[in-house]
Amino acid sequence: MILEALNYLASLPVTASLHRGFVRGSVNLWSRARRCASAWAEHERHCHEAVRAAVSGGRQRRTVVVLGSGLVRDVPVEELSRQFDTVVLVDLVHLASVRLWIRAKGLKNVRLIERDISGFADIAAQKEPEPLAFLRQVPYLDLVISANVLSQIGIGAGRKAEAAGLSQEIVPRLISAHLDGLRGLPADVCLLTDIAFKVVDRTGKVHQDADLLHGIAPPAEAARWSWPVIPTGEASRDYQVVHTVIASRLNCVPKPAEMATAEHGDSA
């Protein structure tokens, strides 16, 4: 509890007042990630592999943006820092622990942007949501990684809609807006997202399940795996919560060498 309290207190002054209400939730997630490090290790390995595949297939390596960078566990930030000129981490909150880690690693080309990428403000103002439009202003943008944030947009929007007396129909609209925004970028995209969850008991019986994308079809997947977000013993000794996660690549254009190989194969 002492570490959590210190992280919370140190994070408040470096977080914009508009987003300070999210600091406690981020600290709670940080604490859970430390307790569940072993159970989450396989999920994080799959995420890193998906990012590495996207980097290796990319055309250039100037600027990479990570949406929903969170605790910087899902994405191999150190590797990206070595491979790209600039790494931009975007999230509502960048905890003091994350800032300290970046400084300790000497990642001088890593930039932090504090931003709400849900699009809820547009909906509330009766505007068409374009939550990722700001990315079109990022110079030399070669890769965007949406790091397990899509389902969180839906969960957060659902809560805000209920509190504001708005229809829950906005949730799939915002999920679609995120996906459409990714598809419209002049850059390669690596999408990591959980798409469903289930509550499972020790016998393997499923007691509850839900579609985290609210009926919106995800892009074609390159990989799929299970993530025990709340393993048995974390919140209950009898149940665990398991999410289904996929990795997808969007907007990918073959590198010149790959195009030449494909053309040669076609003419053979």
Sequence and secondary structure as in RCSB ss.txt:
>XXXX:A:sequence
MILEALNYLASLPVTASLHRGFVRGSVNLWSRARRCASAWAEHERHCHEAVRAAVSGGRQRRTVVVLGSGLVRDV
PVEELSRQFDTVVLVDLVHLASVRLWIRAKGLKNVRLIERDISGFADIAAQKEPEPLAFLRQVPYLDLVISANVL
SQIGIGAGRKAEAAGLSQEIVPRLISAHLDGLRGLPADVCLLTDIAFKVVDRTGKVHQDADLLHGIAPPAEAARW
SWPVIPTGEASRDYQVVHTVIASRLNCVPKPAEMATAEHGDSA
>XXXX:A:secstr
 HHHHHHHHHHGGGS GGGGGGHHHHHHHHHHHHHTHHHHHHHHHHHHHHHHHHHHT S  SEEEEET TTS SS
 HHHHHHHSSEEEEEES   HHHHHHHHHTT TTEEEEE   S HHHHHTT    TTGGGGGSTTEEEEEEES H
HHHHHHHHHHHHHHT  TTHHHHHHHHHHHHHHTSSSEEEEEEEEEEEEEETTS EEEEEETTTT      SEEE
EEEEE TTTS SSEEEEEEEEEEEES    HHHHHHHHHHHH 
